[in-house]
């Protein structure tokens, strides 16, 4: 077996103690091909982001860099904008030499512009956990736009497990699912090199069509564990197309946009959206979360699902054009057939989504 482990295989890892748990699994923590990671009971405010490096412990680096400790166990605490925090996680790993792991912010975390990465002892890279790793995990958290309230048990990141296998290019995926070709108008070269490309939707269907949101400054706190608790217009400025096929990104502003194409992840695949090319413009597209098997799959209620893009321009204004390719979907096979799919039956928040903010926001 090779590929990404589905939910029932993750359950086996927990039973075998390959995944260590400080407290039992909570409802909804195991997703169709990933596991949500939970914050422990203390956060450390540190002077700077860091990687421990070979043969060094994260705990030692925290002791070198920490400014103060914050208790998360009694009602939680607010993490302020532009501050860096390190939080131990309730999950630990005891991987064998055939199994590695990688992490990503959950979709709701990314759509709030909460910059979150996972680190482990001896690591030289964020969000990558090598085969054979044995030890604790930590989340580095830096809210970029909104102050956020977190507590023990908050789930900001998720982890996937991979048995040795290959990432697939676009042509390989299309060999099994030729209907995915409708998802993109990219040329053959892009399809071969970069998975299946996605472009940005900026034109809309009319002069007043909503095409995105720009985050407001100086807002209230967002409770990470409270869906439908914040009114949209208190935190976001809607952006309409006005019939223009482009959008000027203001420097250091945070935008939520959507892909022009629909996304489909067939049941035997998992996918991740990654940047197309960092040289195509002075902006960052921060993709958060994974696409689980069944995302956008019609039988599980996902027809027409779009990819949501979190975008920020670097230092200078930048014109983003309608249809500009800014990301691509990388597909991988699952190691086993999944027993559950992303979708309405398991209460998935973003199935059949169009342009959609995180689950924390509601409109009057």
N, C-alpha and C positions, 0 to 999 in steps of 0.2 A: 504494500500500500504506500502511495505517495500522495502529497497534496495537503489541503487545508482540512483540519479536523472539524466535523460537524458537532452539533450539540451533544448527542448521546456519547460520542467519543470523549468530549470534554468531561462529561459526568463520570466516565471511567477513570480519567486522570485524577479526579477528586477522590474517588473511592480508593485508588491506588496510592494516594498521598503524593503523587507527582505535583499536584497543586495543593499547597498547604493553605488552610483557612483559619484565621484567628477566631472567627465566628461562623456559624453555619450559613450556607448559601441562602440568599433571600429570593423572594418571588420575582421572577423576571430577570434575574441576574445573568442567567445563561441564555444567550441569544442563539439563533439557528447555526451560526458558525463562529461565535466569539463569546467571551466571558467579560462581563463588566467588572471593573476593579473598584474596590471601595476604600475610601479614606479611613485611616485609623483615627486616634483620638487626640493627636497633637499636630500642629503646624509650626514650622520653623521659618521665621522671616530671616532671609539671608541677604548678604550684601550684593551677590551677583550669581548669575547662572553658572553652572560648572559641569564638567564631566570628571568622574573620579580618576580615570586612567588605569592602566594595568596595575594589578596587585594592590589597589587602594580601595578602601571601604567608603561608601557614601556617608556612613555615620561619622567617620573621622573628618571628612570635608565639611559636614554640617557643623561640627564642633569648632572648626577653624573659622567659619564664615557667618555663623548665626548671630543675629542681633537680639532676638527675643523669641520666646515660645508662646504659642497661642493654644488655649484649650478648646478642642472641638467637641468634647463629650457632653457638655451641659448647655444645650441650646445652640451650639455652633458659634461661628464668628464671621465677621465680614472681612473678606480679602480685598484690599484696596487696589485701585488701578496703578499700573506701572511699578508694582512691587513684586518681588520674587519670593515665593514660598516653596519649601520642600515639605512634603507630607508623606510619612510612611503609609504603605498600603496594607490592607488586611490579608492580602494574598501573597504567598511566597511560592518559590518553584524548586523542584528537585528533578531537573530534566535529565534524560539519558542522552547518549551521544547521537541518537538518530532524530531527536526532536528539538526544534528551535521555536522561538516565539517572536512576535512583533506586535507593537501596540500603536494606537491612534486615539485622538480625542473622540468621544462620542459626538454624534451629529449635533445634539443640543448644545454641547460645550463649544464646538466650533462656530455655531451660528450666534453665539454670544461674544465671540472674539476673546474667549478665555484661552490663552496660549498655554497648552498643557502637553507635557512630554513625560515619558517614563524613563527612569534611569535605574541601573543596578550596579552592584559592586564590580569594580574592574572594567567598567564599560568605557569604550572609546567613541560611542555613538549613542544618540538618543533613540528610544523606541525600538532598539534592536537587542534581542536577548539570544545569545549564541547557544548552540547545542551543548548539552552537558552542564548548563548553569545551575548552581545550587545556592540559593540565598534569598534575601529579601528584595522587595521592589519598592520604589519611591516615585511619587508624582512631583514634578516641578510645575508650579502653577503661577501664571502671571496674567491677571486680567488686563486687557488692553483697552476696553471701551467702557464697560459697566463694572462698578463694584458688585461683588457677588457674596451671598451668604452660603456657607458650606458648613457641614457638620459631620460627625462620625457616621460613616455609612454612605455619604454622598458618592455618586458614581459619575466621574468625569471622563474616565478613560476606559478603553476596552482592549482585550488581548486576543490574538489569534495564535493558533499552534500549527506548525507546518512540519510534516514528515517530508523528507527530501523529495523535491519535485521541481518542475520547471514552470516559470511564468510563461504564459502563452501569448503569442502575438495575435494580431487581429485576424489574420488569414486562418490560423488554426481554429479559432473560435467559430468563424464563419463556416468552416467545413462541417461543423455539427449543427449550427443554427444559421443558415443562410438568410433567414428573415431579419436578422440583426443588421443587414446591409441597409435597410430602410432607416436605421437609426443615424446614419451618417452620410454625408456627401463628400467625405474626404477622398483624396486621390489614392491610388494603389500604393504609392511609396509610403505615405503616412500610415496607411493601414498596416503595412508590413512592419514598420519600424516601431510603432507606438501604440500597439493595441488598437482600440476603437476610439477615434478622436471625438471630443465634444466641443461645441462652440457655444457662444453666449447669445442669448435672446435679448435684443435691445429695441426692436421695432414695434412689437405689439400688433394689435389688430385694428386700432383706431387712434384718433388724436389724443385721447385721454387714457389710454390703456396703461395699467400698472406694469412696470417692467422691473422694479426693484425698490430697495429701501436703503436710506443712508442713516446711520446711527446718530442720535443726538448726543451732545455733550452735557455733562453736569446733570445726570439723571439720578433717580433713586436706585436703591439696591435691588438686585434680582436674586431671589431665593432659588438656588439650583434644584431644590426638591419640591417646588410648588408650581405645578402646571397651571396655566390659565390664571395667573395671579397678577399680571402686569398688562395695562392697557397699551395697545400698540402705539398710539400717537403720543404717549408720554415718553417714549423711548426712540421712536423712529420717524423719519421724514419720508413719506411715500414719494417715489419717482415715477413720473409718467413719460411716455415716449414722445408725445407732441409731434409724431410723424417723422422724427429725425432718426436716422439709422446709426446713431453713435451716442456715446455718453462720455463726457469729460470727467475723469476721476480727479477729485481734489486731493492734494497731498495729505497723507496721513489720516484720511477719512476712511471709515469702514462701511462697506456696501454688502448687501445681500442681493444676488442676482440669480438667474436660472439658466439652465442649458436650453438651447434651441431644440435639441434632440431628446426623445424619450430614452430612458434607460431600461434595459431588460437584463436581469441576471437569471439565467435558467437554473432549474433546481440542482443540477450537478456541478454548478460553478459557485465560486465566490469572486468578488471583484473589489478593486480599490481604484479611486480616481487620483491621479497624480499630475503634477504640472507638465504641460506640453514641452515647453522650452523656456528656461529662464532668460534667454537672450532676445525674446520677441518684444519685450517692453519693460518699462520701469514700474512694474507693479507685482504684487504678490497675490497669488490665489491660494488661500489656506484651506485645503480640503480636509474636512474632519469626518471621522467615522469610516466604516467599511460598508460595502453593499453586500448584504447577506444573501444567501440563496433564496430566490423567490421574489426579490425586490423587482418591481415592475412586471412581474409575471401575471398574466391575465387570470389564470385559474385561482390565484391567491389574492385577487382583488387589486392588482397593481397596474392595470392598463393605463398607459399615458404618463407614468411617473417620470418626473424630470430630475436632473441633478441640480442641487442647490450649490451655488458658488459663493464663497466668502472672499471678498476682494479688497485689497488696500494698495493704494499707489505709494511709491517710494519717493518722498521728498519733492518731486516735480509733478505738475499736472500731466495727465496722460489721456489721450483719446482712445477709447475702446470702441471698436467697430462692431456693428451687428454681424453675427456669423463668424467672428474671429475665433480661431481655435485656441483654446487656453488650457485644455486638459485632455487626458485620455484615460480610458478604462483599461486596466490591466486585469485580465481574468486568470484564475487558477482553478484547476479541478479540485473537488473535494476528495478526501481519501476514501470516503464511504458515502453511500446514498443517504441523504438527510431524512430524518423522521419528522421534522417540522420545517416549514418555510416562513420567511418573512411575510407578514400579511395581516389582514384584518382579523383572522381567527385567533391570533395570539396578542392582539392589541397593539400592533406596531404603529408608531406615531406618524410615520412619514410615507406609508404606502399610498400610492396613487396621488402623490403630492405634485403640485405645480410650483409656483413661486411661494415659498412658505417659510415663515419665521420659525424660531424654536418653539417648543411646546409651552413655553412660559407666558406667551402673549395671547391676548384676546382682543377682538374688535367689538365696539359697542354697536 
